Amino acid sequence: AAEHGFERGIQRALERALVSPQFLFRIERVPRGVQPGQPFELRAVELASRLSYFLWSSMPDDALLAAAADGTLADPRVLSREIARLLADPRADSLVDNFASQWLFLRDVAHKDPDLFLFRDYDENLRRAFVTETQLFVSSVFREPRSVLDLITANYTFVNERLAQHYGIPYVRGSYFRRVELPAGGPRGGLLGQGSILTLTSYPTRTSPVLRGKFVLDNLLASPPPPPPPNVPALAAPTAAEGEKLTMRQAMAAHRASPQCASCHAQMDPIGFALEQFDAVGRVRELDGGRPVETDSELADGTKVAGAAGVKALLLKDSERFVTALTEKLLMYALGRNIQYYDLPAVRRIVRHAAGQGYTFRSIVEGIATSVPFRQRWVPPARAPRTATTVAAAGIATPGQEVH
């Protein structure tokens, strides 16, 4: 008030609040007496906040705060009831949207621009329909009492008229999305048959077995291939010396002839080749470079993979591995940090817990919310202080200061 009157005083107070760390971050304080390297339980209010931001991406409501305040949130039965209540609330849609967007990179669809000369029916309406389809599909698996394995095997999807025309699905009219059953034995079904995933794992002018294989290994199996060695030449244009157009498989065969490329491509390419029946914008095709598309491939261990159905069978052959990959991604989302080696025992316990309940999404969420990484923190071991002599030479500190 002394500076410029009452209104300026209110402005200053609001400015201070909006830049306060307590406003910008969720702060979890270390209790007194906890030593470096020692774990500690989160306070009940901090646990309620973690749970709310995990499932709602927002602050706890009065009911959750009340359970934290009276100490009942520590009761497993109360915690399970609160998880069910939060998941049933419409605000849990943010979990589907935010987690699916990060896990499956759906936000990157907006930055994909297929060549309009090659794919003339691709437009903004189709781009948005791709994302909406995947969001509705993931939501149906997460919010219904279904196994998360349905993300791979489900024989239904969500389309509007524009997307149905793109997929060749008849009798769909209107701009609103509705659930449709897919023909038995068809290539679509599950995430791997959806235009969002197939477009994300393609280049503007062509498909990419490498990107598609890497997507499956990294996001669905949590087994990312090693990074490429330096100075690896780019894939040459799929054209033979005589000017004859090559299929993608033939062009990749020449690329893999280099020993430094072969080891990594042996893991990714067979999976990507099996998905070659889809073009760069997710349409089913029969020809590539004027020749029939070959979708049969073989992994390094001799396992045969034939088409999209073969990739799904590969994922289901070790279904626990897929559930483990999903659990790791979801735990990473819940904690806001990368998974470390010391988190893996907790991941295995969560997966075993979910197996007894049919691998439902709710069982995985419950396992995460009751796990040690979610309910506890630990104080990093103390590091030796860097003295002023050390840091002053780099222009970081002045004499008499210490940087920790």
C-alpha positions in Angstrom: 0.0 0.0 0.0 2.9 2.4 0.7 4.3 1.7 -2.8 1.4 2.4 -5.1 -1.8 1.9 -3.2 -4.0 -1.0 -2.3 -4.3 -2.6 -5.8 -0.6 -2.6 -6.4 -0.2 -4.3 -3.0 -2.7 -7.1 -4.1 -0.8 -7.4 -7.4 2.5 -7.9 -5.6 1.0 -10.5 -3.3 -0.4 -12.5 -6.3 2.8 -12.3 -8.2 4.7 -13.6 -5.1 2.2 -16.5 -4.8 2.3 -17.4 -8.5 6.1 -17.7 -8.5 6.3 -19.6 -5.2 7.8 -23.1 -5.4 4.9 -24.2 -3.1 2.5 -23.2 -5.9 4.5 -24.5 -8.8 5.6 -27.8 -7.4 4.3 -30.6 -5.2 6.8 -30.5 -2.4 7.4 -33.6 -0.3 9.4 -32.6 2.7 12.0 -34.9 4.3 11.2 -35.5 7.9 13.6 -34.5 10.6 16.1 -37.1 11.6 16.1 -39.0 8.3 19.7 -39.7 7.2 21.1 -39.6 3.7 20.5 -42.9 2.0 17.6 -43.7 4.3 14.0 -44.3 3.0 10.9 -42.8 4.6 7.1 -43.0 4.3 5.3 -40.1 2.7 2.9 -38.2 4.9 -0.8 -39.0 4.4 -1.5 -35.7 2.7 1.5 -36.2 0.4 0.3 -39.7 -0.5 -3.2 -38.3 -1.2 -1.6 -35.7 -3.5 0.4 -38.2 -5.3 -2.6 -40.4 -5.9 -4.8 -37.5 -7.1 -2.2 -36.2 -9.5 -1.6 -39.7 -10.7 -5.2 -40.4 -11.5 -6.7 -37.0 -12.1 -3.7 -34.7 -12.9 -5.2 -32.4 -10.3 -5.3 -31.7 -6.6 -7.1 -34.0 -4.1 -10.8 -33.4 -3.4 -12.3 -33.0 0.0 -13.1 -36.7 0.5 -9.5 -37.8 -0.3 -8.1 -35.1 1.9 -10.5 -36.1 4.7 -9.3 -39.8 4.5 -5.7 -38.5 4.7 -6.4 -36.2 7.6 -8.1 -38.8 9.8 -5.5 -41.5 9.0 -7.8 -44.0 7.3 -6.1 -43.7 3.9 -3.3 -46.0 5.3 -5.9 -48.8 5.6 -5.6 -50.9 2.4 -9.4 -51.3 2.2 -9.9 -47.5 2.3 -7.1 -46.9 -0.2 -8.6 -49.5 -2.6 -12.1 -47.8 -2.2 -10.6 -44.4 -2.9 -8.8 -45.7 -6.0 -12.0 -47.1 -7.3 -13.8 -43.8 -6.6 -11.1 -41.7 -8.3 -11.1 -44.0 -11.4 -14.9 -43.8 -11.7 -14.8 -40.0 -11.6 -14.9 -38.2 -15.0 -11.7 -36.5 -14.0 -9.9 -39.8 -14.5 -10.2 -39.2 -18.2 -7.0 -37.1 -17.8 -5.1 -40.3 -16.9 -6.1 -41.9 -20.2 -5.4 -38.8 -22.2 -2.1 -37.9 -20.6 -0.7 -41.3 -20.1 -1.7 -42.6 -23.5 -0.4 -39.5 -25.1 3.0 -40.0 -23.5 3.2 -43.7 -23.7 2.1 -44.0 -27.3 3.4 -40.6 -28.4 0.0 -39.5 -29.6 0.9 -35.9 -29.3 3.4 -36.4 -32.1 0.7 -37.2 -34.6 0.1 -33.5 -34.9 3.7 -33.1 -36.3 3.4 -35.9 -38.8 2.9 -34.6 -42.4 2.5 -37.4 -44.9 3.3 -36.4 -48.5 0.1 -35.1 -49.9 1.0 -36.1 -53.4 1.3 -39.7 -52.4 -1.5 -39.7 -49.8 -4.0 -37.3 -51.2 -6.9 -38.3 -49.0 -4.9 -37.4 -45.8 -6.2 -34.3 -44.1 -6.6 -32.6 -40.7 -9.9 -34.4 -40.1 -8.3 -37.8 -40.5 -5.3 -36.8 -38.3 -7.7 -35.9 -35.5 -9.7 -39.0 -36.0 -6.6 -41.1 -35.6 -5.9 -39.7 -32.2 -9.6 -39.8 -31.1 -9.8 -43.5 -32.1 -6.8 -44.5 -30.0 -7.9 -42.4 -27.0 -11.4 -43.9 -27.0 -10.0 -47.4 -27.4 -7.4 -47.1 -24.6 -10.2 -45.6 -22.4 -12.5 -48.5 -23.1 -9.8 -51.0 -21.9 -8.7 -48.9 -18.9 -12.1 -48.0 -17.6 -14.0 -51.3 -18.1 -13.1 -54.5 -16.2 -11.0 -55.8 -19.1 -7.6 -57.3 -19.3 -4.9 -54.9 -20.6 -4.0 -57.6 -23.1 -7.1 -56.4 -25.0 -4.9 -53.5 -26.0 -3.2 -56.0 -28.3 -6.1 -58.4 -29.2 -9.4 -56.5 -29.1 -11.5 -57.1 -32.2 -13.2 -53.7 -32.0 -12.3 -50.0 -32.5 -14.0 -46.6 -32.5 -14.6 -44.8 -35.8 -16.6 -42.0 -37.4 -17.6 -41.8 -41.1 -14.3 -40.2 -42.1 -12.1 -42.8 -40.4 -14.4 -45.7 -41.5 -14.0 -44.7 -45.1 -10.2 -44.6 -44.7 -10.3 -48.1 -43.2 -12.8 -49.5 -45.6 -15.5 -50.1 -43.0 -19.0 -49.8 -44.5 -22.3 -48.5 -43.1 -20.8 -45.8 -40.8 -22.4 -42.4 -41.2 -21.9 -39.2 -39.3 -19.1 -37.3 -37.6 -19.6 -38.9 -34.1 -17.5 -41.9 -33.0 -19.1 -45.2 -32.3 -17.8 -48.6 -31.4 -17.6 -51.1 -34.3 -16.8 -54.8 -34.3 -14.0 -55.7 -36.8 -14.2 -58.7 -39.1 -12.7 -61.9 -37.7 -9.3 -62.7 -39.1 -8.8 -59.1 -40.4 -5.5 -57.3 -40.0 -6.9 -54.6 -37.7 -7.7 -54.9 -34.0 -5.7 -53.6 -31.1 -3.2 -50.8 -31.1 -1.1 -52.2 -34.0 -3.9 -51.8 -36.5 -4.7 -48.2 -35.7 -3.8 -45.3 -38.0 -2.2 -43.2 -35.2 0.4 -45.8 -34.4 1.1 -46.7 -38.1 1.4 -43.1 -39.1 3.7 -42.3 -36.2 6.0 -45.1 -37.2 6.3 -44.1 -40.9 8.1 -41.4 -42.9 6.2 -38.8 -45.0 6.8 -40.8 -48.2 7.0 -44.4 -47.0 6.7 -46.9 -44.3 9.5 -47.7 -41.9 10.0 -51.3 -40.7 12.7 -50.0 -38.4 10.5 -47.4 -36.7 7.7 -49.9 -36.3 9.9 -52.6 -35.0 11.5 -50.2 -32.5 8.1 -49.0 -31.4 7.0 -52.5 -30.5 10.3 -53.3 -28.7 10.5 -50.1 -26.8 6.8 -49.3 -25.9 5.2 -52.7 -25.8 8.0 -54.9 -24.6 10.3 -52.5 -22.7 13.3 -53.8 -24.6 14.6 -50.9 -26.6 17.3 -51.8 -29.2 20.7 -50.1 -28.7 21.3 -46.8 -30.4 22.7 -46.9 -33.9 26.5 -46.7 -34.2 27.9 -43.3 -35.4 28.2 -42.5 -39.1 25.7 -45.1 -40.3 24.5 -44.1 -43.8 20.8 -43.4 -44.3 18.6 -45.9 -46.1 19.1 -45.4 -49.8 16.0 -44.7 -52.0 14.3 -48.0 -52.8 15.4 -48.1 -56.4 17.8 -50.6 -58.0 20.7 -49.7 -60.2 18.7 -50.5 -63.3 16.1 -48.0 -62.2 13.7 -50.7 -61.1 11.7 -49.7 -58.0 12.4 -52.0 -55.0 10.1 -53.0 -52.2 10.9 -51.8 -48.8 12.1 -55.3 -47.8 14.6 -55.3 -50.7 15.9 -51.9 -49.8 16.3 -52.9 -46.2 18.2 -56.1 -47.2 20.9 -54.0 -48.9 21.0 -51.7 -45.8 21.5 -54.6 -43.5 24.4 -56.0 -45.5 26.7 -53.8 -43.4 27.8 -55.8 -40.3 27.5 -52.7 -38.0 23.9 -52.4 -39.0 22.9 -56.1 -39.0 22.9 -56.8 -35.3 20.3 -54.1 -34.3 18.2 -54.6 -37.4 17.9 -58.3 -36.7 15.8 -57.4 -33.7 13.6 -54.7 -35.2 13.1 -55.5 -38.9 11.2 -58.8 -38.7 8.5 -57.1 -36.6 8.4 -54.1 -38.9 8.2 -56.3 -42.0 5.2 -58.1 -40.5 3.4 -54.8 -40.4 4.1 -53.9 -44.0 0.6 -54.7 -45.0 -0.2 -51.2 -43.7 1.0 -48.2 -45.7 2.4 -45.0 -44.2 -1.1 -43.7 -43.3 -2.5 -47.0 -42.0 -4.4 -48.3 -45.0 -4.3 -52.0 -45.8 -2.4 -52.6 -49.0 -1.5 -55.5 -51.2 1.3 -54.0 -53.3 4.6 -52.3 -52.5 6.7 -51.0 -55.4 4.3 -52.7 -57.8 5.0 -56.1 -56.1 3.0 -58.1 -53.6 3.7 -57.1 -50.0 5.6 -59.8 -48.1 4.6 -59.9 -44.4 6.3 -63.2 -43.5 9.5 -62.7 -41.5 11.7 -64.6 -39.1 13.3 -63.4 -35.8 17.0 -64.1 -35.0 16.0 -67.1 -32.8 14.1 -68.6 -35.7 10.6 -67.6 -34.6 8.2 -67.1 -37.6 6.2 -63.9 -37.6 3.5 -63.6 -40.3 1.6 -60.3 -40.6 0.0 -58.2 -37.9 -1.5 -61.4 -36.5 2.0 -62.8 -36.1 3.2 -59.7 -34.1 0.2 -60.0 -31.8 0.9 -63.7 -31.3 4.5 -62.8 -30.5 3.4 -60.3 -27.8 0.9 -62.7 -26.3 3.4 -65.6 -26.3 5.0 -63.9 -23.3 2.0 -61.8 -22.1 3.7 -61.1 -18.8 6.4 -59.3 -20.6 3.9 -56.9 -22.2 2.1 -56.3 -18.9 5.5 -55.7 -17.3 6.3 -53.1 -20.0 3.0 -51.4 -19.4 3.5 -51.4 -15.7 6.9 -49.8 -16.0 5.5 -47.1 -18.2 2.6 -46.4 -15.8 4.8 -46.4 -12.7 7.1 -44.0 -14.5 4.1 -41.8 -15.2 2.9 -42.0 -11.6 6.3 -41.2 -10.1 7.4 -38.5 -12.6 10.8 -40.1 -13.0 12.5 -42.9 -14.9 12.4 -46.5 -13.5 15.7 -47.6 -11.9 17.0 -51.0 -11.2 15.9 -50.9 -7.6 12.3 -50.4 -8.7 12.2 -53.7 -10.6 11.2 -55.9 -7.6 8.2 -53.6 -7.0 7.3 -53.9 -10.7 7.4 -57.7 -10.5 5.1 -57.7 -7.4 2.7 -55.4 -9.1 2.5 -57.7 -12.1 2.0 -60.8 -9.9 -0.8 -59.0 -8.1 -2.4 -58.0 -11.4 -2.1 -61.6 -12.7 -4.4 -62.8 -10.0 -7.1 -60.3 -11.1 -7.0 -60.9 -14.8 -4.5 -58.2 -15.6 -7.1 -55.5 -15.3 -6.0 -51.9 -15.4 -7.4 -51.2 -12.0 -5.4 -54.0 -10.5 -2.2 -52.5 -11.9 -3.1 -49.0 -10.6 -3.8 -50.5 -7.1 -0.5 -52.3 -7.2 1.3 -49.1 -8.1 -0.5 -47.1 -5.4 0.4 -49.6 -2.7 4.0 -50.1 -3.9 7.1 -49.0 -2.1 8.3 -46.6 -4.8 4.9 -44.8 -4.7 4.5 -44.7 -0.9 8.1 -44.0 0.0 11.0 -41.7 -0.9 14.6 -41.9 0.1 17.2 -39.2 0.7 20.1 -39.4 -1.8 23.4 -40.1 -0.2 25.3 -37.0 0.7 28.0 -35.9 -1.7 31.3 -34.4 -0.7 31.0 -30.6 -0.8 32.9 -28.8 -3.6 35.1 -26.2 -2.1 35.5 -22.7 -3.2 38.9 -23.4 -4.6 37.4 -26.0 -6.9 34.5 -24.1 -8.2 36.0 -20.6 -8.3 38.3 -21.6 -11.0 35.3 -22.3 -13.2 33.8 -18.9 -12.3 31.0 -20.5 -10.4 31.6 -19.3 -6.9 33.6 -16.6 -5.1 36.0 -17.3 -2.2 34.3 -18.4 1.0 31.4 -20.1 -0.8 30.6 -23.8 -1.0 28.4 -25.4 -3.6 26.5 -28.6 -2.7 
